[in-house]
Amino acid sequence: MEQMVYIVSVVFTCLALLIIPVIIVTRRLSVRLSFKNILRFIKLVASQLDDEEENNEKSGTIGEEDKRRRLPKHVAIILDGNRRWAEKRGLGTSEGHQAGARRLIENAKDCFAMGINTVSLFAFSTENWARPEDEVNGLMALFEKHLRSEMAFFRSDKIKISVIGNRTKISQSLLGLITEAEEATKNYEEKHLIIAIDYSGRFDILQACKSLAEKAKNGLIQVEDIDEDVMEKELMTNCSEFPNPDLLIRTSGEQRISNFFLWQSAYTELYFPNVLWPDFGESEYLEALTWYQQRQRRFGLRV
């Protein structure tokens, strides 16, 4: 009997040692306590322990290795799969976009809660103008709705808002909201949400080249002084302290970045989960971050 009591006490002690840290971490990261998240937590801890063991074997490099284990400073996301998500459920396209918009706000909050500084969302590409007029109008209405409804949260949580892209086709009402949001949050530093609307990587590079050409024409810069650093400062992501994403996620399983951050993603880790955007939640984020940390351990972080 005593032996049975001893075995039961050991089992419960082991469970407590596992579950209590998981509860603390899930609360800090604002994720639900679930079996899936417990498994992801175990994978994350195992990855970190592997890193620590590897660091201990390399004298004099622990400081640099510690940097490599950090979370990404800038996460960029291509929001793909709203229409397919709706189609699978027998819903209309507008309902898929509504679900995607709700997920957009929720996931941005999750990212910031996890300690990520900059989140970039490819919300509407230049090519999206070719979609049916009612679908485009619905998307623009969603942008207005959520910018307006989340304004108080952006201010209270001190999230800086930047909207990048070509603004010539955007309605005056949406432009007014964008200007209001950017002006009200421009002094915030620790959290930065970049929303790409009517954006394309080609357009970004082209407008940067035109800007440099104009400066060279007016004698403000010498052609021989133009290098990658100078070019980077002309890109639309110059609004961020971390202009180049460390991790780019494209949902839906498509393994390409299309026309998003073509220059900025030269050294970015690319992650392509086979999940449609409205289904990409907190558990999927945790899995993506675990994957990213494992990549840093194996291949090292770019300088």
C-alpha positions in Angstrom: 0.0 0.0 0.0 2.8 2.4 0.9 4.5 1.6 -2.4 1.3 2.5 -4.3 0.9 5.8 -2.5 4.5 6.6 -3.3 4.0 5.9 -7.0 0.8 8.0 -7.1 2.6 10.9 -5.4 5.5 10.7 -7.8 3.1 10.8 -10.8 1.1 13.7 -9.5 4.4 15.6 -8.7 5.6 15.1 -12.2 2.3 16.3 -13.7 2.4 19.4 -11.5 6.0 20.2 -12.5 4.8 20.0 -16.2 1.4 21.7 -16.0 2.3 24.7 -13.6 5.0 26.1 -16.0 2.6 25.6 -18.9 -0.2 27.5 -17.2 2.2 30.4 -16.4 3.5 30.6 -20.0 0.1 30.4 -21.6 -1.1 33.3 -19.4 2.0 35.4 -20.3 1.6 34.6 -24.0 -2.2 35.1 -23.9 -2.9 31.7 -25.3 -5.5 29.1 -24.2 -4.5 26.1 -22.1 -5.1 23.1 -24.4 -3.5 19.8 -25.2 -2.2 21.1 -28.5 -0.5 24.1 -26.8 1.0 21.8 -24.1 2.7 19.8 -26.8 3.9 22.9 -28.6 5.2 24.2 -25.2 7.2 21.0 -24.7 8.7 21.3 -28.2 9.6 25.0 -27.5 11.3 24.1 -24.2 13.1 21.1 -25.9 14.4 23.5 -28.6 15.7 26.0 -26.0 17.4 23.2 -24.0 19.1 22.0 -27.2 20.3 25.6 -27.8 21.6 25.9 -24.2 23.5 22.6 -24.5 25.0 23.7 -27.8 26.0 27.1 -26.3 27.8 25.5 -23.4 30.0 23.6 -25.8 31.1 26.8 -27.5 33.1 28.9 -25.1 33.1 32.6 -25.8 30.0 32.6 -28.1 27.2 32.4 -25.5 26.2 36.0 -25.9 25.8 35.8 -29.6 24.0 32.5 -29.4 21.6 34.0 -26.9 20.7 36.7 -29.4 19.9 34.0 -31.9 17.4 32.4 -29.6 15.3 35.5 -29.3 11.9 35.8 -30.9 11.7 37.5 -34.3 11.6 41.3 -34.0 9.5 41.6 -37.2 6.9 39.1 -38.4 5.2 39.6 -41.8 2.1 37.7 -42.8 0.4 37.1 -46.1 -3.2 36.6 -45.3 -4.2 33.9 -47.7 -7.3 31.7 -47.9 -10.4 33.7 -46.9 -12.3 32.8 -50.0 -11.4 29.1 -49.9 -12.3 29.0 -46.2 -15.8 30.4 -47.0 -16.2 28.0 -49.9 -15.4 25.0 -47.8 -18.2 26.0 -45.4 -20.7 26.9 -48.1 -20.5 30.6 -47.1 -20.3 33.7 -49.3 -17.0 35.4 -50.1 -17.9 38.4 -47.9 -18.3 36.1 -44.9 -14.8 34.6 -45.5 -13.3 38.1 -45.5 -15.2 39.0 -42.4 -13.8 36.0 -40.6 -10.3 36.9 -41.9 -10.6 40.5 -40.7 -11.5 39.3 -37.2 -8.6 36.9 -37.2 -6.3 39.7 -38.4 -7.0 41.8 -35.3 -6.9 38.9 -32.9 -3.6 37.6 -34.3 -1.9 41.0 -34.2 -2.8 41.2 -30.5 -1.4 37.7 -29.9 1.9 38.7 -31.7 2.4 41.7 -29.5 1.5 39.8 -26.4 4.3 37.3 -27.3 6.8 40.2 -27.4 7.2 40.8 -31.1 7.9 44.4 -32.0 6.7 44.8 -35.6 3.9 42.9 -37.4 3.3 43.5 -41.1 0.1 42.3 -42.7 -0.4 42.0 -46.5 -4.0 42.9 -46.4 -4.8 44.0 -50.0 -2.4 43.6 -52.9 -2.4 45.8 -56.0 -3.6 42.8 -58.0 -6.7 42.6 -55.7 -8.3 45.5 -57.6 -9.0 43.1 -60.4 -11.5 41.2 -58.2 -15.3 41.8 -58.5 -16.3 45.3 -57.5 -18.6 44.2 -54.7 -15.8 42.1 -53.2 -13.4 45.1 -53.3 -15.9 47.5 -51.8 -16.6 45.0 -49.1 -12.9 44.7 -48.2 -12.5 48.5 -48.1 -15.6 48.7 -45.8 -14.0 46.1 -43.5 -10.8 48.2 -43.3 -12.8 51.2 -42.3 -14.9 49.3 -39.8 -11.9 47.8 -38.0 -9.7 50.9 -38.1 -12.5 52.8 -36.5 -13.5 50.1 -33.9 -9.9 49.4 -32.8 -8.7 52.9 -32.6 -9.2 53.1 -28.8 -7.3 49.8 -28.4 -4.4 51.0 -30.5 -4.1 54.1 -28.2 -4.6 52.3 -24.9 -2.1 49.5 -25.9 0.3 52.1 -27.4 0.5 50.4 -30.9 1.9 52.5 -33.7 -0.1 52.2 -36.9 1.5 52.6 -40.4 -0.4 51.9 -43.7 1.9 51.4 -46.7 1.0 51.2 -50.4 -0.3 53.3 -53.2 -3.0 55.6 -51.8 -4.3 57.1 -55.1 -7.2 54.7 -55.4 -8.2 54.6 -51.8 -11.5 56.4 -50.8 -11.3 59.7 -49.0 -13.2 58.3 -46.0 -10.6 55.4 -45.6 -7.7 57.8 -46.1 -9.1 60.1 -43.4 -9.2 57.1 -40.9 -5.6 56.1 -41.9 -4.3 59.6 -41.4 -6.1 59.8 -38.0 -4.7 56.5 -36.8 -1.1 57.2 -38.0 -1.2 60.7 -36.4 -2.6 59.5 -33.1 -0.1 56.6 -32.7 3.1 58.1 -34.3 5.0 58.4 -31.1 4.6 54.9 -29.9 7.7 52.7 -30.2 7.5 49.2 -28.7 4.6 47.8 -30.8 4.3 48.6 -34.5 1.5 47.3 -36.8 2.1 47.8 -40.5 -0.9 47.3 -42.8 -0.2 46.9 -46.6 -3.1 48.2 -48.7 -2.8 48.4 -52.5 0.8 47.4 -52.0 3.2 45.5 -54.3 6.9 44.8 -53.9 7.6 45.9 -57.4 5.8 49.2 -56.8 7.8 49.7 -53.6 11.1 49.2 -55.4 10.1 51.3 -58.3 9.0 54.3 -56.1 12.3 54.0 -54.2 14.3 54.1 -57.4 12.3 57.2 -58.6 12.9 58.9 -55.3 16.7 58.3 -55.6 16.7 59.4 -59.2 14.9 62.6 -58.3 17.4 63.3 -55.5 20.3 62.6 -57.8 18.9 64.9 -60.4 18.5 67.7 -57.9 22.0 67.3 -56.5 20.9 66.0 -53.1 22.8 62.7 -53.5 25.6 61.5 -55.7 25.0 58.4 -57.8 28.2 56.7 -56.5 26.8 57.1 -53.0 23.8 55.0 -53.7 24.1 51.6 -52.0 21.8 49.0 -50.4 21.5 51.0 -47.1 20.5 54.1 -49.0 18.0 52.2 -51.1 16.5 50.6 -48.0 15.8 54.0 -46.5 13.6 54.8 -49.5 11.4 51.8 -49.2 8.0 52.0 -47.6 9.1 49.9 -44.6 11.5 52.7 -43.6 8.7 53.6 -41.1 9.9 50.7 -38.9 12.8 50.3 -36.6 13.1 46.8 -38.0 12.3 47.2 -41.8 13.2 43.7 -42.8 11.1 40.8 -41.5 12.8 38.0 -39.6 9.9 35.7 -40.3 7.4 35.7 -43.1 4.3 33.5 -42.8 2.0 32.8 -45.8 -1.1 30.8 -44.9 -3.0 28.3 -47.1 0.0 26.2 -48.0 1.0 28.4 -51.0 4.9 28.3 -51.1 5.6 31.7 -52.6 5.7 35.3 -51.4 4.0 36.7 -54.6 4.5 40.4 -54.8 5.1 41.2 -51.1 8.3 42.6 -49.6 10.5 41.5 -52.5 13.5 43.5 -51.4 12.9 43.2 -47.6 12.6 39.4 -47.6 16.1 38.6 -49.1 17.3 37.0 -45.8 13.9 36.2 -44.2 12.9 32.8 -42.9 9.8 31.7 -44.9 7.1 29.6 -43.2 4.2 28.1 -45.2 1.6 26.4 -43.0 -1.1 24.5 -44.7 -3.8 26.4 -42.8 -6.3 28.9 -44.3 -6.0 32.4 -42.8 -9.2 32.4 -40.7 -8.1 29.2 -39.0 -4.6 30.5 -38.2 -4.9 31.1 -34.5 -2.8 31.3 -31.4 -1.7 27.6 -31.5 -0.5 28.0 -35.1 1.5 31.2 -34.1 3.2 29.2 -31.3 4.1 26.5 -33.7 5.5 29.1 -36.2 7.7 30.6 -33.5 8.9 27.2 -32.4 9.8 26.4 -36.0 11.6 29.8 -36.3 13.7 29.2 -33.1 14.7 25.7 -34.4 15.8 27.3 -37.6 18.0 29.8 -35.8 19.6 27.0 -33.8 20.4 24.9 -36.8 21.4 27.6 -39.4 22.2 30.7 -37.4 20.7 34.2 -37.5 21.6 36.6 -40.3 23.7 39.6 -39.2 
